[in-house]
């Protein structure tokens, strides 16, 4: 049975192996790719979540399952759906809105 992945789902994702300064290990990640793409491809685009609180401009503060952390929009990558370990839940609407606004700013070509 195919894995159903939706935008703004939070999945536990195995990010190893990595090269360089990418965020590693198995950790929660927010799916940011559109549902239309998620249904067609064997990959999804994710942003790693971290409990480290860094003052970086493209990090979005969040609380998920009672734990404070950040969504690291400076650590976006596409991963195979085979790396998805387990669905953890859905991010709250306010945080999703902040993610969209931050991504729009991040990819602004002005």
Biopython code that builds the backbone (N, CA, C, O; Angstrom):
import numpy as np
from Bio.PDB.StructureBuilder import StructureBuilder

atoms = [
    (1, "UNK", "N", (0.846, -1.193, 0.000)),
    (1, "UNK", "CA", (0.000, 0.000, 0.000)),
    (1, "UNK", "C", (0.884, 1.247, 0.000)),
    (1, "UNK", "O", (1.857, 1.324, 0.750)),
    (2, "UNK", "N", (0.546, 2.207, -0.832)),
    (2, "UNK", "CA", (1.333, 3.432, -0.950)),
    (2, "UNK", "C", (1.167, 4.305, 0.294)),
    (2, "UNK", "O", (0.090, 4.375, 0.886)),
    (3, "UNK", "N", (2.243, 4.954, 0.664)),
    (3, "UNK", "CA", (2.223, 5.869, 1.798)),
    (3, "UNK", "C", (1.558, 7.170, 1.360)),
    (3, "UNK", "O", (1.935, 7.746, 0.339)),
    (4, "UNK", "N", (0.572, 7.636, 2.123)),
    (4, "UNK", "CA", (-0.100, 8.898, 1.829)),
    (4, "UNK", "C", (0.568, 9.982, 2.674)),
    (4, "UNK", "O", (0.558, 9.931, 3.904)),
    (5, "UNK", "N", (1.144, 10.953, 1.987)),
    (5, "UNK", "CA", (1.853, 12.037, 2.658)),
    (5, "UNK", "C", (1.211, 13.348, 2.238)),
    (5, "UNK", "O", (0.995, 13.586, 1.050)),
    (6, "UNK", "N", (0.907, 14.200, 3.212)),
    (6, "UNK", "CA", (0.263, 15.479, 2.917)),
    (6, "UNK", "C", (1.107, 16.632, 3.436)),
    (6, "UNK", "O", (1.854, 16.507, 4.406)),
    (7, "UNK", "N", (0.956, 17.774, 2.743)),
    (7, "UNK", "CA", (1.648, 18.987, 3.178)),
    (7, "UNK", "C", (1.262, 19.308, 4.620)),
    (7, "UNK", "O", (0.095, 19.236, 5.005)),
    (8, "UNK", "N", (2.266, 19.660, 5.391)),
    (8, "UNK", "CA", (2.175, 20.035, 6.801)),
    (8, "UNK", "C", (1.996, 18.850, 7.740)),
    (8, "UNK", "O", (1.773, 19.033, 8.937)),
    (9, "UNK", "N", (2.094, 17.622, 7.198)),
    (9, "UNK", "CA", (2.252, 16.460, 8.076)),
    (9, "UNK", "C", (3.619, 16.561, 8.734)),
    (9, "UNK", "O", (4.555, 17.118, 8.160)),
    (10, "UNK", "N", (3.729, 16.022, 9.933)),
    (10, "UNK", "CA", (5.030, 15.876, 10.580)),
    (10, "UNK", "C", (5.349, 14.388, 10.601)),
    (10, "UNK", "O", (4.579, 13.579, 11.118)),
    (11, "UNK", "N", (6.496, 14.044, 10.029)),
    (11, "UNK", "CA", (6.946, 12.660, 9.958)),
    (11, "UNK", "C", (8.284, 12.515, 10.662)),
    (11, "UNK", "O", (9.097, 13.439, 10.665)),
    (12, "UNK", "N", (8.507, 11.363, 11.252)),
    (12, "UNK", "CA", (9.829, 10.987, 11.723)),
    (12, "UNK", "C", (10.578, 10.513, 10.488)),
    (12, "UNK", "O", (10.142, 9.580, 9.813)),
    (13, "UNK", "N", (11.719, 11.159, 10.185)),
    (13, "UNK", "CA", (12.444, 10.906, 8.940)),
    (13, "UNK", "C", (13.890, 10.529, 9.254)),
    (13, "UNK", "O", (14.549, 11.173, 10.071)),
    (14, "UNK", "N", (14.367, 9.493, 8.602)),
    (14, "UNK", "CA", (15.771, 9.089, 8.734)),
    (14, "UNK", "C", (16.594, 9.922, 7.757)),
    (14, "UNK", "O", (16.554, 9.682, 6.550)),
    (15, "UNK", "N", (17.337, 10.897, 8.269)),
    (15, "UNK", "CA", (18.100, 11.815, 7.429)),
    (15, "UNK", "C", (19.535, 11.350, 7.176)),
    (15, "UNK", "O", (20.280, 12.018, 6.459)),
    (16, "UNK", "N", (19.924, 10.231, 7.747)),
    (16, "UNK", "CA", (21.285, 9.716, 7.532)),
    (16, "UNK", "C", (21.332, 8.870, 6.274)),
    (16, "UNK", "O", (20.327, 8.243, 5.938)),
    (17, "UNK", "N", (22.429, 8.823, 5.576)),
    (17, "UNK", "CA", (23.669, 9.558, 5.839)),
    (17, "UNK", "C", (23.597, 10.968, 5.269)),
    (17, "UNK", "O", (22.805, 11.253, 4.371)),
    (18, "UNK", "N", (24.438, 11.844, 5.808)),
    (18, "UNK", "CA", (24.539, 13.216, 5.308)),
    (18, "UNK", "C", (25.997, 13.527, 4.999)),
    (18, "UNK", "O", (26.910, 12.856, 5.480)),
    (19, "UNK", "N", (26.191, 14.541, 4.199)),
    (19, "UNK", "CA", (27.529, 15.038, 3.900)),
    (19, "UNK", "C", (27.551, 16.514, 4.254)),
    (19, "UNK", "O", (26.629, 17.252, 3.907)),
    (20, "UNK", "N", (28.586, 16.945, 4.934)),
    (20, "UNK", "CA", (28.722, 18.358, 5.263)),
    (20, "UNK", "C", (27.893, 18.760, 6.461)),
    (20, "UNK", "O", (27.800, 18.022, 7.441)),
    (21, "UNK", "N", (27.292, 19.936, 6.378)),
    (21, "UNK", "CA", (26.642, 20.528, 7.545)),
    (21, "UNK", "C", (25.123, 20.388, 7.545)),
    (21, "UNK", "O", (24.431, 21.194, 8.168)),
    (22, "UNK", "N", (24.606, 19.396, 6.870)),
    (22, "UNK", "CA", (23.163, 19.152, 6.910)),
    (22, "UNK", "C", (22.767, 18.612, 8.281)),
    (22, "UNK", "O", (23.576, 18.001, 8.980)),
    (23, "UNK", "N", (21.521, 18.844, 8.650)),
    (23, "UNK", "CA", (20.989, 18.268, 9.885)),
    (23, "UNK", "C", (20.866, 16.765, 9.676)),
    (23, "UNK", "O", (20.401, 16.305, 8.633)),
    (24, "UNK", "N", (21.291, 16.008, 10.685)),
    (24, "UNK", "CA", (21.324, 14.554, 10.541)),
    (24, "UNK", "C", (20.429, 13.861, 11.553)),
    (24, "UNK", "O", (19.672, 14.510, 12.275)),
    (25, "UNK", "N", (20.515, 12.589, 11.600)),
    (25, "UNK", "CA", (19.858, 11.588, 12.442)),
    (25, "UNK", "C", (18.379, 11.450, 12.103)),
    (25, "UNK", "O", (17.877, 12.117, 11.199)),
    (26, "UNK", "N", (17.702, 10.602, 12.816)),
    (26, "UNK", "CA", (16.263, 10.416, 12.626)),
    (26, "UNK", "C", (15.562, 11.436, 13.499)),
    (26, "UNK", "O", (15.758, 11.467, 14.714)),
    (27, "UNK", "N", (14.746, 12.269, 12.878)),
    (27, "UNK", "CA", (14.119, 13.371, 13.612)),
    (27, "UNK", "C", (12.792, 13.755, 12.961)),
    (27, "UNK", "O", (12.528, 13.385, 11.816)),
    (28, "UNK", "N", (11.957, 14.499, 13.693)),
    (28, "UNK", "CA", (10.724, 14.998, 13.092)),
    (28, "UNK", "C", (11.034, 16.001, 11.988)),
    (28, "UNK", "O", (11.955, 16.809, 12.103)),
    (29, "UNK", "N", (10.252, 15.934, 10.922)),
    (29, "UNK", "CA", (10.384, 16.862, 9.799)),
    (29, "UNK", "C", (8.996, 17.256, 9.327)),
    (29, "UNK", "O", (8.056, 16.463, 9.378)),
    (30, "UNK", "N", (8.885, 18.493, 8.867)),
    (30, "UNK", "CA", (7.632, 19.004, 8.334)),
    (30, "UNK", "C", (7.634, 18.848, 6.819)),
    (30, "UNK", "O", (8.571, 19.279, 6.146)),
    (31, "UNK", "N", (6.591, 18.235, 6.288)),
    (31, "UNK", "CA", (6.451, 18.106, 4.834)),
    (31, "UNK", "C", (5.986, 19.454, 4.293)),
    (31, "UNK", "O", (4.981, 19.998, 4.749)),
    (32, "UNK", "N", (6.727, 19.995, 3.312)),
    (32, "UNK", "CA", (6.357, 21.291, 2.740)),
    (32, "UNK", "C", (6.002, 21.202, 1.260)),
    (32, "UNK", "O", (5.541, 22.186, 0.680)),
    (33, "UNK", "N", (6.205, 20.056, 0.646)),
    (33, "UNK", "CA", (5.844, 19.915, -0.770)),
    (33, "UNK", "C", (4.323, 19.834, -0.921)),
    (33, "UNK", "O", (3.634, 19.347, -0.025)),
    (34, "UNK", "N", (3.795, 20.317, -2.070)),
    (34, "UNK", "CA", (2.348, 20.322, -2.299)),
    (34, "UNK", "C", (1.771, 18.912, -2.411)),
    (34, "UNK", "O", (2.456, 17.985, -2.843)),
    (35, "UNK", "N", (0.526, 18.762, -2.023)),
    (35, "UNK", "CA", (-0.138, 17.453, -2.069)),
    (35, "UNK", "C", (-0.137, 16.851, -3.468)),
    (35, "UNK", "O", (0.002, 15.637, -3.619)),
    (36, "UNK", "N", (-0.292, 17.695, -4.500)),
    (36, "UNK", "CA", (-0.299, 17.195, -5.876)),
    (36, "UNK", "C", (1.023, 16.499, -6.203)),
    (36, "UNK", "O", (1.036, 15.456, -6.857)),
    (37, "UNK", "N", (2.117, 17.074, -5.751)),
    (37, "UNK", "CA", (3.443, 16.498, -5.978)),
    (37, "UNK", "C", (3.643, 15.264, -5.104)),
    (37, "UNK", "O", (4.195, 14.259, -5.552)),
    (38, "UNK", "N", (3.194, 15.348, -3.865)),
    (38, "UNK", "CA", (3.359, 14.225, -2.932)),
    (38, "UNK", "C", (2.680, 12.962, -3.442)),
    (38, "UNK", "O", (3.148, 11.853, -3.184)),
    (39, "UNK", "N", (1.577, 13.129, -4.165)),
    (39, "UNK", "CA", (0.863, 11.979, -4.694)),
    (39, "UNK", "C", (1.481, 11.383, -5.948)),
    (39, "UNK", "O", (1.198, 10.237, -6.296)),
    (40, "UNK", "N", (2.325, 12.151, -6.628)),
    (40, "UNK", "CA", (2.900, 11.706, -7.898)),
    (40, "UNK", "C", (4.305, 11.129, -7.786)),
    (40, "UNK", "O", (4.652, 10.181, -8.490)),
    (41, "UNK", "N", (5.101, 11.698, -6.909)),
    (41, "UNK", "CA", (6.516, 11.343, -6.850)),
    (41, "UNK", "C", (6.830, 10.380, -5.709)),
    (41, "UNK", "O", (6.045, 10.223, -4.775)),
    (42, "UNK", "N", (7.975, 9.748, -5.803)),
    (42, "UNK", "CA", (8.460, 8.859, -4.741)),
    (42, "UNK", "C", (9.272, 9.638, -3.712)),
    (42, "UNK", "O", (9.872, 9.054, -2.810)),
    (43, "UNK", "N", (9.284, 10.966, -3.857)),
    (43, "UNK", "CA", (9.996, 11.829, -2.917)),
    (43, "UNK", "C", (9.050, 12.873, -2.347)),
    (43, "UNK", "O", (7.991, 13.149, -2.910)),
    (44, "UNK", "N", (9.453, 13.448, -1.220)),
    (44, "UNK", "CA", (8.747, 14.578, -0.619)),
    (44, "UNK", "C", (9.789, 15.612, -0.213)),
    (44, "UNK", "O", (10.946, 15.278, 0.043)),
    (45, "UNK", "N", (9.366, 16.860, -0.159)),
    (45, "UNK", "CA", (10.253, 17.925, 0.292)),
    (45, "UNK", "C", (9.926, 18.226, 1.742)),
    (45, "UNK", "O", (8.771, 18.442, 2.108)),
    (46, "UNK", "N", (10.974, 18.234, 2.563)),
    (46, "UNK", "CA", (10.780, 18.385, 4.005)),
    (46, "UNK", "C", (11.689, 19.483, 4.553)),
    (46, "UNK", "O", (12.688, 19.857, 3.939)),
    (47, "UNK", "N", (11.315, 19.980, 5.713)),
    (47, "UNK", "CA", (12.176, 20.869, 6.496)),
    (47, "UNK", "C", (12.382, 20.189, 7.839)),
    (47, "UNK", "O", (11.421, 19.804, 8.505)),
    (48, "UNK", "N", (13.630, 20.047, 8.227)),
    (48, "UNK", "CA", (13.953, 19.390, 9.487)),
    (48, "UNK", "C", (13.470, 20.233, 10.664)),
    (48, "UNK", "O", (13.456, 21.463, 10.603)),
    (49, "UNK", "N", (13.077, 19.551, 11.729)),
    (49, "UNK", "CA", (12.700, 20.218, 12.965)),
    (49, "UNK", "C", (13.798, 19.946, 13.984)),
    (49, "UNK", "O", (14.420, 18.884, 13.986)),
    (50, "UNK", "N", (14.021, 20.928, 14.848)),
    (50, "UNK", "CA", (15.093, 20.811, 15.821)),
    (50, "UNK", "C", (14.674, 21.415, 17.154)),
    (50, "UNK", "O", (13.860, 22.337, 17.196)),
    (51, "UNK", "N", (15.227, 20.897, 18.231)),
    (51, "UNK", "CA", (14.962, 21.468, 19.551)),
    (51, "UNK", "C", (15.933, 22.605, 19.855)),
    (51, "UNK", "O", (15.742, 23.348, 20.818)),
    (52, "UNK", "N", (16.976, 22.741, 19.033)),
    (52, "UNK", "CA", (17.927, 23.845, 19.201)),
    (52, "UNK", "C", (17.239, 25.151, 18.823)),
    (52, "UNK", "O", (16.540, 25.224, 17.812)),
    (53, "UNK", "N", (17.437, 26.167, 19.631)),
    (53, "UNK", "CA", (16.810, 27.461, 19.367)),
    (53, "UNK", "C", (17.881, 28.419, 18.868)),
    (53, "UNK", "O", (18.650, 28.969, 19.656)),
    (54, "UNK", "N", (17.927, 28.615, 17.563)),
    (54, "UNK", "CA", (18.925, 29.488, 16.935)),
    (54, "UNK", "C", (18.237, 30.757, 16.433)),
    (54, "UNK", "O", (17.101, 30.701, 15.962)),
    (55, "UNK", "N", (18.916, 31.895, 16.531)),
    (55, "UNK", "CA", (18.310, 33.164, 16.093)),
    (55, "UNK", "C", (18.459, 33.396, 14.593)),
    (55, "UNK", "O", (18.773, 34.508, 14.168)),
    (56, "UNK", "N", (18.240, 32.372, 13.797)),
    (56, "UNK", "CA", (18.379, 32.490, 12.353)),
    (56, "UNK", "C", (17.076, 33.016, 11.758)),
    (56, "UNK", "O", (15.995, 32.657, 12.226)),
    (57, "UNK", "N", (17.166, 33.866, 10.729)),
    (57, "UNK", "CA", (15.959, 34.506, 10.195)),
    (57, "UNK", "C", (14.983, 33.557, 9.505)),
    (57, "UNK", "O", (13.803, 33.884, 9.378)),
    (58, "UNK", "N", (15.443, 32.402, 9.061)),
    (58, "UNK", "CA", (14.545, 31.496, 8.344)),
    (58, "UNK", "C", (14.228, 30.252, 9.154)),
    (58, "UNK", "O", (14.086, 29.154, 8.615)),
    (59, "UNK", "N", (14.119, 30.448, 10.460)),
    (59, "UNK", "CA", (13.653, 29.390, 11.352)),
    (59, "UNK", "C", (12.313, 29.835, 11.919)),
    (59, "UNK", "O", (12.132, 31.002, 12.268)),
    (60, "UNK", "N", (11.383, 28.904, 12.007)),
    (60, "UNK", "CA", (10.048, 29.195, 12.535)),
    (60, "UNK", "C", (9.902, 28.464, 13.860)),
    (60, "UNK", "O", (10.036, 27.242, 13.929)),
    (61, "UNK", "N", (9.623, 29.233, 14.916)),
    (61, "UNK", "CA", (9.399, 28.622, 16.224)),
    (61, "UNK", "C", (8.107, 27.820, 16.191)),
    (61, "UNK", "O", (7.135, 28.205, 15.541)),
    (62, "UNK", "N", (8.114, 26.700, 16.904)),
    (62, "UNK", "CA", (6.913, 25.870, 16.934)),
    (62, "UNK", "C", (6.861, 25.080, 18.234)),
    (62, "UNK", "O", (7.860, 24.916, 18.935)),
    (63, "UNK", "N", (5.670, 24.603, 18.526)),
    (63, "UNK", "CA", (5.464, 23.635, 19.596)),
    (63, "UNK", "C", (4.743, 22.462, 18.962)),
    (63, "UNK", "O", (3.679, 22.622, 18.365)),
    (64, "UNK", "N", (5.335, 21.275, 19.098)),
    (64, "UNK", "CA", (4.726, 20.078, 18.523)),
    (64, "UNK", "C", (4.768, 18.976, 19.563)),
    (64, "UNK", "O", (5.824, 18.654, 20.108)),
    (65, "UNK", "N", (3.611, 18.406, 19.829)),
    (65, "UNK", "CA", (3.466, 17.356, 20.835)),
    (65, "UNK", "C", (4.073, 17.776, 22.169)),
    (65, "UNK", "O", (4.736, 16.990, 22.845)),
    (66, "UNK", "N", (3.827, 19.047, 22.534)),
    (66, "UNK", "CA", (4.261, 19.571, 23.823)),
    (66, "UNK", "C", (5.722, 19.955, 23.917)),
    (66, "UNK", "O", (6.188, 20.346, 24.988)),
    (67, "UNK", "N", (6.459, 19.853, 22.816)),
    (67, "UNK", "CA", (7.885, 20.198, 22.830)),
    (67, "UNK", "C", (8.127, 21.437, 21.981)),
    (67, "UNK", "O", (7.660, 21.530, 20.845)),
    (68, "UNK", "N", (8.875, 22.399, 22.556)),
    (68, "UNK", "CA", (9.236, 23.607, 21.827)),
    (68, "UNK", "C", (10.437, 23.337, 20.934)),
    (68, "UNK", "O", (11.331, 22.569, 21.288)),
    (69, "UNK", "N", (10.445, 23.975, 19.778)),
    (69, "UNK", "CA", (11.564, 23.818, 18.860)),
    (69, "UNK", "C", (11.440, 24.777, 17.703)),
    (69, "UNK", "O", (10.745, 25.790, 17.785)),
    (70, "UNK", "N", (12.121, 24.447, 16.622)),
    (70, "UNK", "CA", (12.094, 25.271, 15.424)),
    (70, "UNK", "C", (12.011, 24.396, 14.185)),
    (70, "UNK", "O", (12.499, 23.266, 14.160)),
    (71, "UNK", "N", (11.379, 24.948, 13.161)),
    (71, "UNK", "CA", (11.391, 24.337, 11.838)),
    (71, "UNK", "C", (12.506, 25.034, 11.077)),
    (71, "UNK", "O", (12.470, 26.249, 10.883)),
    (72, "UNK", "N", (13.486, 24.272, 10.652)),
    (72, "UNK", "CA", (14.693, 24.824, 10.029)),
    (72, "UNK", "C", (14.487, 24.956, 8.521)),
    (72, "UNK", "O", (14.814, 24.047, 7.758)),
    (73, "UNK", "N", (13.944, 26.092, 8.104)),
    (73, "UNK", "CA", (13.691, 26.307, 6.682)),
    (73, "UNK", "C", (14.977, 26.573, 5.909)),
    (73, "UNK", "O", (14.960, 26.669, 4.682)),
    (74, "UNK", "N", (16.084, 26.692, 6.623)),
    (74, "UNK", "CA", (17.391, 26.758, 5.976)),
    (74, "UNK", "C", (17.960, 25.354, 5.756)),
    (74, "UNK", "O", (19.069, 25.199, 5.246)),
    (75, "UNK", "N", (17.195, 24.342, 6.141)),
    (75, "UNK", "CA", (17.586, 22.939, 5.932)),
    (75, "UNK", "C", (16.462, 22.184, 5.227)),
    (75, "UNK", "O", (15.927, 21.205, 5.748)),
    (76, "UNK", "N", (16.118, 22.658, 4.039)),
    (76, "UNK", "CA", (15.097, 22.018, 3.212)),
    (76, "UNK", "C", (15.786, 20.998, 2.316)),
    (76, "UNK", "O", (16.861, 21.255, 1.773)),
    (77, "UNK", "N", (15.153, 19.843, 2.169)),
    (77, "UNK", "CA", (15.680, 18.847, 1.227)),
    (77, "UNK", "C", (14.563, 17.924, 0.771)),
    (77, "UNK", "O", (13.549, 17.766, 1.451)),
    (78, "UNK", "N", (14.764, 17.322, -0.381)),
    (78, "UNK", "CA", (13.845, 16.296, -0.866)),
    (78, "UNK", "C", (14.405, 14.946, -0.466)),
    (78, "UNK", "O", (15.603, 14.691, -0.592)),
    (79, "UNK", "N", (13.520, 14.084, 0.020)),
    (79, "UNK", "CA", (13.939, 12.755, 0.462)),
    (79, "UNK", "C", (13.003, 11.704, -0.124)),
    (79, "UNK", "O", (11.843, 11.983, -0.426)),
    (80, "UNK", "N", (13.515, 10.520, -0.273)),
    (80, "UNK", "CA", (12.699, 9.388, -0.698)),
    (80, "UNK", "C", (11.653, 9.095, 0.373)),
    (80, "UNK", "O", (11.917, 9.247, 1.565)),
    (81, "UNK", "N", (10.480, 8.679, -0.052)),
    (81, "UNK", "CA", (9.456, 8.277, 0.915)),
    (81, "UNK", "C", (9.902, 7.064, 1.726)),
    (81, "UNK", "O", (9.339, 6.782, 2.784)),
    (82, "UNK", "N", (10.914, 6.346, 1.233)),
    (82, "UNK", "CA", (11.453, 5.213, 1.990)),
    (82, "UNK", "C", (12.135, 5.671, 3.273)),
    (82, "UNK", "O", (12.334, 4.865, 4.183)),
    (83, "UNK", "N", (12.498, 6.949, 3.364)),
    (83, "UNK", "CA", (13.117, 7.493, 4.575)),
    (83, "UNK", "C", (12.082, 7.860, 5.647)),
    (83, "UNK", "O", (12.445, 8.132, 6.792)),
    (84, "UNK", "N", (10.806, 7.867, 5.280)),
    (84, "UNK", "CA", (9.747, 8.206, 6.237)),
    (84, "UNK", "C", (9.520, 7.020, 7.160)),
    (84, "UNK", "O", (9.118, 5.944, 6.718)),
    (85, "UNK", "N", (9.780, 7.226, 8.441)),
    (85, "UNK", "CA", (9.696, 6.143, 9.418)),
    (85, "UNK", "C", (8.281, 6.006, 9.966)),
    (85, "UNK", "O", (7.731, 4.906, 10.023)),
    (86, "UNK", "N", (7.693, 7.140, 10.371)),
    (86, "UNK", "CA", (6.387, 7.092, 11.028)),
    (86, "UNK", "C", (5.754, 8.481, 11.002)),
    (86, "UNK", "O", (6.430, 9.485, 11.228)),
    (87, "UNK", "N", (4.445, 8.528, 10.722)),
    (87, "UNK", "CA", (3.727, 9.801, 10.783)),
    (87, "UNK", "C", (3.493, 10.145, 12.247)),
    (87, "UNK", "O", (3.000, 9.327, 13.024)),
    (88, "UNK", "N", (3.860, 11.383, 12.610)),
    (88, "UNK", "CA", (3.721, 11.822, 13.993)),
    (88, "UNK", "C", (2.495, 12.693, 14.213)),
    (88, "UNK", "O", (2.003, 12.796, 15.337)),
    (89, "UNK", "N", (1.993, 13.323, 13.151)),
    (89, "UNK", "CA", (0.830, 14.182, 13.317)),
    (89, "UNK", "C", (0.802, 15.289, 12.289)),
    (89, "UNK", "O", (1.432, 15.199, 11.235)),
    (90, "UNK", "N", (0.058, 16.341, 12.611)),
    (90, "UNK", "CA", (-0.152, 17.480, 11.720)),
    (90, "UNK", "C", (0.231, 18.747, 12.470)),
    (90, "UNK", "O", (-0.133, 18.919, 13.633)),
    (91, "UNK", "N", (0.962, 19.629, 11.806)),
    (91, "UNK", "CA", (1.359, 20.894, 12.426)),
    (91, "UNK", "C", (0.142, 21.808, 12.533)),
    (91, "UNK", "O", (-0.767, 21.736, 11.706)),
    (92, "UNK", "N", (0.125, 22.672, 13.557)),
    (92, "UNK", "CA", (-1.005, 23.571, 13.765)),
    (92, "UNK", "C", (-1.070, 24.646, 12.676)),
    (92, "UNK", "O", (-0.066, 24.979, 12.045)),
    (93, "UNK", "N", (-2.260, 25.169, 12.478)),
    (93, "UNK", "CA", (-2.540, 26.096, 11.376)),
    (93, "UNK", "C", (-1.712, 27.377, 11.448)),
    (93, "UNK", "O", (-1.222, 27.846, 10.420)),
    (94, "UNK", "N", (-1.549, 27.949, 12.632)),
    (94, "UNK", "CA", (-0.784, 29.189, 12.772)),
    (94, "UNK", "C", (0.675, 28.986, 12.368)),
    (94, "UNK", "O", (1.251, 29.826, 11.677)),
    (95, "UNK", "N", (1.265, 27.890, 12.792)),
    (95, "UNK", "CA", (2.653, 27.601, 12.422)),
    (95, "UNK", "C", (2.764, 27.373, 10.920)),
    (95, "UNK", "O", (3.729, 27.818, 10.300)),
    (96, "UNK", "N", (1.793, 26.691, 10.330)),
    (96, "UNK", "CA", (1.797, 26.461, 8.876)),
    (96, "UNK", "C", (1.768, 27.785, 8.122)),
    (96, "UNK", "O", (2.452, 27.945, 7.111)),
    (97, "UNK", "N", (0.984, 28.721, 8.610)),
    (97, "UNK", "CA", (0.903, 30.046, 7.986)),
    (97, "UNK", "C", (2.266, 30.747, 8.071)),
    (97, "UNK", "O", (2.716, 31.351, 7.097)),
    (98, "UNK", "N", (2.916, 30.665, 9.232)),
    (98, "UNK", "CA", (4.241, 31.278, 9.400)),
    (98, "UNK", "C", (5.270, 30.629, 8.477)),
    (98, "UNK", "O", (6.131, 31.313, 7.923)),
    (99, "UNK", "N", (5.181, 29.318, 8.313)),
    (99, "UNK", "CA", (6.090, 28.609, 7.407)),
    (99, "UNK", "C", (5.900, 29.119, 5.978)),
    (99, "UNK", "O", (6.881, 29.394, 5.287)),
    (100, "UNK", "N", (4.654, 29.248, 5.531)),
    (100, "UNK", "CA", (4.383, 29.735, 4.168)),
    (100, "UNK", "C", (4.918, 31.151, 3.970)),
    (100, "UNK", "O", (5.521, 31.448, 2.938)),
    (101, "UNK", "N", (4.702, 32.020, 4.947)),
    (101, "UNK", "CA", (5.195, 33.394, 4.851)),
    (101, "UNK", "C", (6.721, 33.426, 4.802)),
    (101, "UNK", "O", (7.305, 34.174, 4.018)),
    (102, "UNK", "N", (7.356, 32.624, 5.628)),
    (102, "UNK", "CA", (8.821, 32.595, 5.672)),
    (102, "UNK", "C", (9.395, 32.019, 4.385)),
    (102, "UNK", "O", (10.404, 32.515, 3.882)),
    (103, "UNK", "N", (8.764, 30.974, 3.844)),
    (103, "UNK", "CA", (9.229, 30.407, 2.572)),
    (103, "UNK", "C", (9.079, 31.405, 1.428)),
    (103, "UNK", "O", (9.942, 31.483, 0.554)),
    (104, "UNK", "N", (7.993, 32.161, 1.429)),
    (104, "UNK", "CA", (7.787, 33.185, 0.407)),
    (104, "UNK", "C", (8.908, 34.217, 0.472)),
    (104, "UNK", "O", (9.444, 34.621, -0.560)),
    (105, "UNK", "N", (9.259, 34.642, 1.678)),
    (105, "UNK", "CA", (10.359, 35.595, 1.860)),
    (105, "UNK", "C", (11.698, 34.964, 1.461)),
    (105, "UNK", "O", (12.518, 35.602, 0.801)),
    (106, "UNK", "N", (11.907, 33.727, 1.861)),
    (106, "UNK", "CA", (13.167, 33.016, 1.602)),
    (106, "UNK", "C", (13.433, 32.886, 0.106)),
    (106, "UNK", "O", (14.571, 33.037, -0.341)),
    (107, "UNK", "N", (12.380, 32.605, -0.672)),
    (107, "UNK", "CA", (12.541, 32.388, -2.106)),
    (107, "UNK", "C", (12.175, 33.610, -2.949)),
    (107, "UNK", "O", (11.997, 33.498, -4.162)),
    (108, "UNK", "N", (12.062, 34.771, -2.312)),
    (108, "UNK", "CA", (11.753, 35.998, -3.035)),
    (108, "UNK", "C", (12.894, 36.339, -3.983)),
    (108, "UNK", "O", (14.064, 36.289, -3.604)),
    (109, "UNK", "N", (12.549, 36.685, -5.211)),
    (109, "UNK", "CA", (13.556, 37.009, -6.217)),
    (109, "UNK", "C", (13.633, 38.512, -6.479)),
    (109, "UNK", "O", (14.069, 38.940, -7.548)),
    (110, "UNK", "N", (13.218, 39.292, -5.522)),
    (110, "UNK", "CA", (13.260, 40.756, -5.676)),
    (110, "UNK", "C", (14.640, 41.282, -5.385)),
    (110, "UNK", "O", (14.871, 42.489, -5.463)),
]
sb = StructureBuilder()
sb.init_structure("model")
sb.init_model(0)
sb.init_chain("A")
sb.init_seg("    ")
for serial, (resi, resn, name, xyz) in enumerate(atoms, 1):
    if name == "N":
        sb.init_residue(resn, " ", resi, " ")
    sb.init_atom(name, np.array(xyz, "f"), 0.0, 1.0, " ", f" {name:<3s}", serial, name[0])
structure = sb.get_structure()
